[in-house]
């Protein structure tokens, strides 16, 4: 019996990939590290957003990773934005 949670799979639709590619490499690597930590052991600053948005956000320093739950152990990354422009 394993005490660690099952790893979550991340799907990257074109919008999420384009957002990540627009960020400088070092910052993008920090975001991916933060996301990997959440996917492997579910640790991180996660918040369910209020209406009209129906997704979740993961806070990674000055960036926000937006995602929707697409299954019991899968998420779709819908966007990666700087906090200044994330909620506009």
DSSP file (Angstrom, degrees, kcal/mol; ACC not computed):
  #  RESIDUE AA STRUCTURE BP1 BP2  ACC     N-H-->O    O-->H-N    N-H-->O    O-->H-N    TCO  KAPPA ALPHA  PHI   PSI    X-CA   Y-CA   Z-CA
    1    1 A X              0   0    0      0, 0.0     2,-0.4     0, 0.0     0, 0.0   0.000 360.0 360.0 360.0 130.3    0.0    0.0    0.0
    2    2 A X        -     0   0    0      1,-0.1     4,-0.1     2,-0.1     0, 0.0  -0.782 360.0-163.8 -98.6 135.6    1.4    3.4   -1.0
    3    3 A X        +     0   0    0     -2,-0.4     2,-0.3     2,-0.1    -1,-0.1   0.620  68.6  87.2 -90.8 -15.0    0.9    6.5    1.1
    4    4 A X  S    S-     0   0    0      1,-0.1    -2,-0.1     3,-0.0     3,-0.1  -0.645  86.7-109.7 -85.1 143.2    1.8    8.9   -1.7
    5    5 A X        -     0   0    0     -2,-0.3     2,-0.1     1,-0.1    -1,-0.1  -0.300  39.6 -92.9 -68.7 154.8   -1.0   10.0   -3.9
    6    6 A X        -     0   0    0      1,-0.1    -1,-0.1    -4,-0.1     2,-0.0  -0.426  50.3-100.0 -66.6 141.0   -1.2    8.9   -7.5
    7    7 A X        -     0   0    0     -2,-0.1     2,-0.4    -3,-0.1    33,-0.2  -0.338  33.4-128.3 -65.4 141.1    0.5   11.3   -9.9
    8    8 A X        -     0   0    0     31,-2.4     2,-0.3    30,-0.1    66,-0.2  -0.728  17.3-132.1 -90.4 138.1   -1.8   13.6  -11.8
    9    9 A X  E     -a   74   0A   0     64,-2.8    66,-2.6    -2,-0.4     2,-0.5  -0.729  16.1-147.9 -90.1 139.6   -1.4   13.8  -15.6
   10   10 A X  E     -a   75   0A   0     -2,-0.3     2,-0.4    64,-0.2    66,-0.2  -0.935   6.4-161.4-111.6 126.1   -1.2   17.2  -17.3
   11   11 A X  E     -a   76   0A   0     64,-3.0    66,-2.9    -2,-0.5     2,-0.7  -0.875   8.1-151.1-102.2 137.7   -2.6   17.8  -20.7
   12   12 A X  E     -a   77   0A   0     -2,-0.4    66,-0.1    64,-0.2    64,-0.1  -0.823   9.0-163.9-113.8  91.7   -1.4   21.0  -22.5
   13   13 A X     >  -     0   0    0     -2,-0.7     4,-2.0    64,-0.6     3,-0.5  -0.256  42.1 -95.1 -62.5 163.8   -3.9   22.4  -25.0
   14   14 A X  H  > S+     0   0    0      1,-0.2     4,-2.5     2,-0.2     5,-0.2   0.820 123.3  56.6 -54.3 -36.2   -2.5   24.9  -27.6
   15   15 A X  H  > S+     0   0    0      1,-0.2     4,-2.1     2,-0.2    65,-0.2   0.931 109.1  45.3 -63.3 -44.6   -3.4   27.9  -25.5
   16   16 A X  H  > S+     0   0    0     61,-0.5     4,-2.0    -3,-0.5    -2,-0.2   0.900 113.6  49.4 -65.3 -42.0   -1.5   26.7  -22.4
   17   17 A X  H  X S+     0   0    0     -4,-2.0     4,-2.3     1,-0.2    -1,-0.2   0.910 110.5  50.4 -63.2 -42.5    1.5   25.8  -24.5
   18   18 A X  H  X S+     0   0    0     -4,-2.5     4,-1.3    -5,-0.2    -2,-0.2   0.901 109.5  51.1 -64.2 -41.0    1.6   29.1  -26.3
   19   19 A X  H  < S+     0   0    0     -4,-2.1     4,-0.3     1,-0.2     3,-0.3   0.921 111.7  47.0 -61.6 -44.2    1.4   31.0  -22.9
   20   20 A X  H >< S+     0   0    0     -4,-2.0     3,-1.3     1,-0.2    -2,-0.2   0.887 109.4  53.5 -67.3 -38.8    4.3   29.0  -21.5
   21   21 A X  H 3< S+     0   0    0     -4,-2.3    -1,-0.2     1,-0.2    -2,-0.2   0.761 100.8  61.5 -67.3 -24.0    6.5   29.5  -24.6
   22   22 A X  T 3< S+     0   0    0     -4,-1.3     2,-0.3    -3,-0.3    -1,-0.2   0.581  91.5  84.4 -78.1  -9.2    6.0   33.3  -24.4
   23   23 A X  S <  S-     0   0    0     -3,-1.3     5,-0.0    -4,-0.3    58,-0.0  -0.685  94.4 -95.0 -95.1 146.7    7.7   33.3  -21.0
   24   24 A X     >  -     0   0    0     -2,-0.3     4,-2.5     1,-0.1     5,-0.2  -0.215  38.9-110.8 -59.5 154.0   11.5   33.5  -20.6
   25   25 A X  H  > S+     0   0    0      1,-0.2     4,-2.3     2,-0.2     5,-0.2   0.861 112.4  50.1 -58.4 -45.5   13.2   30.1  -20.2
   26   26 A X  H  > S+     0   0    0      1,-0.2     4,-1.7     2,-0.2    -1,-0.2   0.924 114.4  44.3 -63.6 -44.8   14.3   30.5  -16.6
   27   27 A X  H  > S+     0   0    0      1,-0.2     4,-2.3     2,-0.2    -1,-0.2   0.898 111.7  53.8 -65.8 -40.6   10.9   31.6  -15.4
   28   28 A X  H  X S+     0   0    0     -4,-2.5     4,-2.5     1,-0.2    -2,-0.2   0.884 107.0  51.8 -61.8 -38.5    9.2   28.9  -17.4
   29   29 A X  H  X S+     0   0    0     -4,-2.3     4,-2.1     2,-0.2    -1,-0.2   0.885 108.9  50.4 -66.2 -37.8   11.4   26.2  -15.8
   30   30 A X  H  X S+     0   0    0     -4,-1.7     4,-2.3     2,-0.2    -2,-0.2   0.892 110.6  49.8 -65.1 -39.4   10.4   27.5  -12.3
   31   31 A X  H  X S+     0   0    0     -4,-2.3     4,-2.6     2,-0.2    -2,-0.2   0.922 110.7  49.2 -64.5 -43.9    6.8   27.3  -13.3
   32   32 A X  H  X S+     0   0    0     -4,-2.5     4,-2.6     2,-0.2    -2,-0.2   0.869 110.2  51.3 -64.6 -36.2    7.2   23.7  -14.6
   33   33 A X  H  X S+     0   0    0     -4,-2.1     4,-2.2     2,-0.2    -1,-0.2   0.928 111.3  47.6 -64.5 -44.7    9.0   22.8  -11.3
   34   34 A X  H  X S+     0   0    0     -4,-2.3     4,-1.7     1,-0.2    -2,-0.2   0.912 114.0  47.3 -61.2 -44.1    6.1   24.3   -9.3
   35   35 A X  H  X S+     0   0    0     -4,-2.6     4,-2.6     1,-0.2    -2,-0.2   0.891 109.9  52.8 -65.0 -40.8    3.6   22.4  -11.5
   36   36 A X  H  X S+     0   0    0     -4,-2.6     4,-2.3     1,-0.2     5,-0.2   0.891 106.1  53.8 -63.3 -39.3    5.5   19.1  -11.2
   37   37 A X  H  X S+     0   0    0     -4,-2.2     4,-2.0     1,-0.2     6,-0.9   0.905 111.7  45.5 -62.0 -40.6    5.5   19.4   -7.4
   38   38 A X  H  X S+     0   0    0     -4,-1.7     4,-2.1     4,-0.2    -2,-0.2   0.923 112.9  50.0 -67.2 -43.3    1.7   19.8   -7.5
   39   39 A X  H  < S+     0   0    0     -4,-2.6   -31,-2.4     1,-0.2    -2,-0.2   0.846 115.6  42.1 -65.4 -33.9    1.3   16.9  -10.0
   40   40 A X  H  < S+     0   0    0     -4,-2.3    -1,-0.2   -33,-0.2    -2,-0.2   0.878 138.1   3.6 -85.8 -37.6    3.4   14.5   -8.0
   41   41 A X  H  < S-     0   0    0     -4,-2.0    -3,-0.2    -5,-0.2    -2,-0.2   0.270  91.7-116.3-136.0  15.5    2.3   15.1   -4.4
   42   42 A X     <  +     0   0    0     -4,-2.1     2,-0.4    -5,-0.2    -4,-0.2   0.798  64.4 142.4  58.2  34.2   -0.5   17.7   -4.6
   43   43 A X        +     0   0    0     -6,-0.9     2,-0.3    -9,-0.1    -1,-0.2  -0.896  25.3  80.4-107.3 138.0    1.3   20.4   -2.8
   44   44 A X  S    S-     0   0    0     -2,-0.4     2,-1.3    -6,-0.1    16,-0.1  -0.831  86.3 -64.2 152.2 171.1    1.0   24.0   -3.8
   45   45 A X  E     +B   59   0A   0     14,-0.5    14,-2.2    -2,-0.3     2,-0.4  -0.713  61.8 171.0 -89.6  92.2   -1.2   27.1   -3.5
   46   46 A X  E     +B   58   0A   0     -2,-1.3     2,-0.4    12,-0.2    12,-0.2  -0.817   8.6 179.0-105.8 141.0   -4.4   25.9   -5.3
   47   47 A X  E     -B   57   0A   0     10,-1.9    10,-2.0    -2,-0.4     2,-0.5  -0.991  27.5-131.1-143.3 134.8   -7.6   27.8   -5.4
   48   48 A X  E     -B   56   0A   0     -2,-0.4     8,-0.2     8,-0.2     2,-0.1  -0.738  35.4-129.5 -81.3 128.4  -10.9   27.2   -7.1
   49   49 A X        -     0   0    0      6,-2.4     2,-0.1    -2,-0.5     3,-0.1  -0.437  16.5-119.2 -81.3 152.9  -12.0   30.3   -8.9
   50   50 A X    >   -     0   0    0      1,-0.2     3,-1.4    -2,-0.1     5,-0.2  -0.420  52.4 -40.3 -87.0 164.2  -15.4   31.9   -8.5
   51   51 A X  T 3  S+     0   0    0      1,-0.3    -1,-0.2    -2,-0.1     3,-0.1  -0.284 120.1  37.8 -57.6 144.1  -17.9   32.5  -11.3
   52   52 A X  T 3  S+     0   0    0     -3,-0.1    -1,-0.3     0, 0.0     2,-0.2  -0.993 117.8  61.1 -83.2  -9.2  -17.7   33.4  -14.1
   53   53 A X    <   -     0   0    0     -3,-1.4    -5,-0.0     1,-0.1     0, 0.0  -0.561  58.7-173.6 -79.5 145.4  -14.5   31.3  -14.2
   54   54 A X        +     0   0    0     -2,-0.2    -1,-0.1    -3,-0.1     2,-0.1   0.219  54.1  85.0-121.5  13.0  -15.0   27.6  -13.4
   55   55 A X  S    S-     0   0    0     -5,-0.2    -6,-2.4    13,-0.1     2,-0.3  -0.287  71.1-111.1-105.6-168.8  -11.3   26.5  -13.3
   56   56 A X  E     -BC  48  67A   0     11,-3.1    11,-2.2    -8,-0.2     2,-0.4  -0.752  19.7-144.5-118.1 164.8   -8.6   26.4  -10.7
   57   57 A X  E     -BC  47  66A   0    -10,-2.0   -10,-1.9    -2,-0.3     2,-0.5  -0.995   2.5-156.0-134.5 145.0   -5.3   28.3  -10.3
   58   58 A X  E     -BC  46  65A   0      7,-2.4     7,-2.6    -2,-0.4     2,-0.5  -0.979  20.6-137.7-114.6 124.9   -1.9   27.3   -9.0
   59   59 A X  E     +BC  45  64A   0    -14,-2.2   -14,-0.5    -2,-0.5     2,-0.4  -0.743  24.5 175.0 -89.3 125.1    0.2   30.2   -7.8
   60   60 A X  E >   - C   0  63A   0      3,-2.8     3,-2.4    -2,-0.5     2,-0.1  -0.858  60.7 -72.5-129.1  93.7    3.9   30.0   -8.8
   61   61 A X  T 3  S-     0   0    0     -2,-0.4    -1,-0.1     1,-0.3     0, 0.0  -0.363 116.7  -9.8  53.4-119.9    5.7   33.2   -7.7
   62   62 A X  T 3  S+     0   0    0     -2,-0.1    21,-3.2    -3,-0.1     2,-0.3   0.359 126.5  79.3 -88.8   6.5    4.5   36.0   -9.9
   63   63 A X  E <   -CD  60  82A   0     -3,-2.4    -3,-2.8    19,-0.3     2,-0.4  -0.816  63.4-148.8-116.9 155.4    2.7   33.6  -12.3
   64   64 A X  E     -CD  59  81A   0     17,-3.1    17,-2.4    -2,-0.3     2,-0.6  -0.987   4.9-154.5-123.4 130.2   -0.6   31.8  -12.2
   65   65 A X  E     -CD  58  80A   0     -7,-2.6    -7,-2.4    -2,-0.4     2,-0.4  -0.923  14.8-157.1-103.9 117.2   -1.2   28.4  -13.9
   66   66 A X  E     +CD  57  79A   0     13,-3.1    12,-2.1    -2,-0.6    13,-1.4  -0.790  20.3 165.3 -97.3 135.8   -4.9   28.0  -14.8
   67   67 A X  E     -CD  56  77A   0    -11,-2.2   -11,-3.1    -2,-0.4     2,-0.4  -0.987  28.1-144.2-149.3 157.9   -6.3   24.5  -15.2
   68   68 A X  E     - D   0  76A   0      8,-2.1     8,-2.8    -2,-0.3     2,-0.5  -0.938  30.4-114.9-119.4 144.1   -9.5   22.5  -15.4
   69   69 A X  E     + D   0  75A   0     -2,-0.4     6,-0.2     6,-0.2     3,-0.1  -0.686  33.4 175.5 -80.7 123.5   -9.9   19.0  -13.9
   70   70 A X  E     -     0   0A   0      4,-1.9     2,-0.3    -2,-0.5     5,-0.2   0.387  62.7 -13.0-111.1   2.5  -10.5   16.6  -16.8
   71   71 A X  E >  S- D   0  74A   0      3,-1.1     3,-1.0     1,-0.1    -1,-0.2  -0.965  87.2 -70.9 179.1 179.9  -10.7   13.3  -14.9
   72   72 A X  T 3  S+     0   0    0     -2,-0.3    -1,-0.1     1,-0.3    -3,-0.0   0.838 132.1  14.6 -62.5 -31.8   -9.9   11.7  -11.6
   73   73 A X  T 3  S+     0   0    0    -65,-0.1   -64,-2.8    -3,-0.0     2,-0.3  -0.173 115.5  82.1-135.0  42.4   -6.1   12.0  -12.1
   74   74 A X  E <   -aD   9  71A   0     -3,-1.0    -4,-1.9   -66,-0.2    -3,-1.1  -0.998  47.0-173.3-148.7 143.8   -5.8   14.5  -15.1
   75   75 A X  E     -aD  10  69A   0    -66,-2.6   -64,-3.0    -2,-0.3     2,-0.5  -0.951  19.2-136.9-132.6 155.4   -5.9   18.2  -15.6
   76   76 A X  E     -aD  11  68A   0     -8,-2.8    -8,-2.1    -2,-0.3     2,-0.7  -0.968  19.1-138.0-111.2 120.8   -5.9   20.5  -18.7
   77   77 A X  E     +aD  12  67A   0    -66,-2.9   -64,-0.6    -2,-0.5   -61,-0.5  -0.693  26.2 175.9 -78.1 112.7   -3.6   23.5  -18.4
   78   78 A X  E     -     0   0A   0    -12,-2.1     2,-0.3    -2,-0.7   -11,-0.2   0.624  57.6  -9.6 -97.8 -14.7   -5.7   26.3  -19.9
   79   79 A X  E     - D   0  66A   0    -13,-1.4   -13,-3.1   -63,-0.1     2,-0.4  -0.933  41.8-152.7-176.8 153.6   -3.3   29.2  -19.4
   80   80 A X  E     + D   0  65A   0     -2,-0.3     2,-0.3   -65,-0.2   -15,-0.2  -0.956  35.1 163.0-134.6 114.3   -0.1   30.5  -17.8
   81   81 A X  E     - D   0  64A   0    -17,-2.4   -17,-3.1    -2,-0.4     2,-0.1  -0.938  42.7-103.7-136.5 153.9   -0.2   34.3  -17.0
   82   82 A X  E >>  - D   0  63A   0     -2,-0.3     3,-1.2   -19,-0.2     4,-1.0  -0.479  39.9-116.8 -68.9 147.1    1.7   36.9  -15.0
   83   83 A X  T 34 S+     0   0    0    -21,-3.2     4,-0.5     1,-0.3    -1,-0.1   0.777 111.3  64.3 -62.0 -26.7   -0.4   37.9  -12.0
   84   84 A X  T 34 S+     0   0    0    -22,-0.3    -1,-0.3     1,-0.2     3,-0.1   0.854 119.7  22.1 -63.8 -34.1   -0.7   41.5  -13.2
   85   85 A X  T X4 S+     0   0    0     -3,-1.2     3,-0.8     1,-0.1    -1,-0.2   0.339  96.9  99.2-114.7   5.7   -2.7   40.3  -16.2
   86   86 A X  T 3< S+     0   0    0     -4,-1.0    -3,-0.1     1,-0.2    -2,-0.1   0.851  89.4  35.1 -65.3 -37.6   -4.1   37.0  -15.0
   87   87 A X  T 3         0   0    0     -4,-0.5    -1,-0.2     1,-0.2    -2,-0.1   0.254 360.0 360.0-107.1  13.3   -7.5   38.1  -14.0
   88   88 A X    <         0   0    0     -3,-0.8    -1,-0.2     0, 0.0    -2,-0.1   0.457 360.0 360.0 -84.6 360.0   -8.3   40.7  -16.6
